[in-house]
Amino acid sequence: MSWLILILSGALEAVWAAALHRTAQARGRRRLVPALVFLVSVLASTGGLAVAMQSIPTGTAYAVWVGVGVVLTSGYAIAAKVERPTAARILLLGGIAASVAGLKLVA
């Protein structure tokens, strides 16, 4: 169960990063919704990390949390056309995803 919480918390890291990006783009009242999404998701993300760290070693938990967040945030940026989907970028993100899966296997 801790691994599921950890992966979902990593996914929420991507949500708060995307919301932060949207907050910077918005003006006036339209900043409120992404700001609230940012606040809720950052609290849930770090809270989930804290719960997972009770049964997963700290270094492993943090690496998985960040890795999931990096891959999903980059995927969002590519889908939103903020970043280009170069072969090198996709290959390197695949390496991060493989490393996260590897950490699960050896933990």
C-alpha positions, 0 to 999 in steps of 0.5 A: 500500500505504501508504494501505491501512496508513493506513486500517487504522491509523485503523480500529485507532484506533477499536478502541482507543477502544472498548476504552478505553471498555470498560475504564472500564466493566468491573470486576475481572478483566473489565478485562483483556481490553479493556485488552489489546485497547487496548494491542495496538491502540494500538501497531498503530495508531500503528505503522501510522501511522508506516509510512504516514508514510514515503511519505505527507506527515505532515499528510495521513497524520495527518489521514486517520488521525484522520478515519478514527478519528473516523468509526468511533469515532462510528459505534461510539458510535452503534451502542452507543447511547452517542451519539444519531444526530442528523441534524447528527452524521451530516451532520458525520461525512459531511463528515469522511469526504468530507474524508478521501477528498478528501485521498486524491485530492489527495495 
